[in-house]
Amino acid sequence: MKGEPGKAEATMRLLGEADSLALKVDLQQQGALVSIRFAQRDDAQAITRLSGTVHGAGSIWDGQGQRPGGQWFHWSAVRQADSVPRAKRDTTTATPPVAHGAVPHPLVGFGWTTPPQRSTIIFRKATVWTNTDQG
């Protein structure tokens, strides 16, 4: 698409095709609804119709279409932004590594910063139930 709203000119081409093979399309837009019509390259009477919705900032369009024979299909279009040359990175200065905080054990809000030390614990005058035949 090129031009301003209300005066937009649109062409369509398949992915990988040269710009010289683009087809001129009839584009009508009312708010977020869009209607597109175009003739096939080899048969001007065979009209393909697309109707759909423009999402977000206009970068994604999708909807349903109808082929000249009457078959319905789903379609989508994703806007590819013009490439902008990136500035070269300065590799002479190194960025310092990011210092992360201590990881708590267990991984909860009030854990220890170091894991607890293993120790032996004796329970006296206690009843222990087990999951065996002996109880």
Helices and strands as residue ranges (DSSP letters): E 10-12, G 19-21, E 23-30, E 33-39, E 47-55, E 60-66, E 72-78
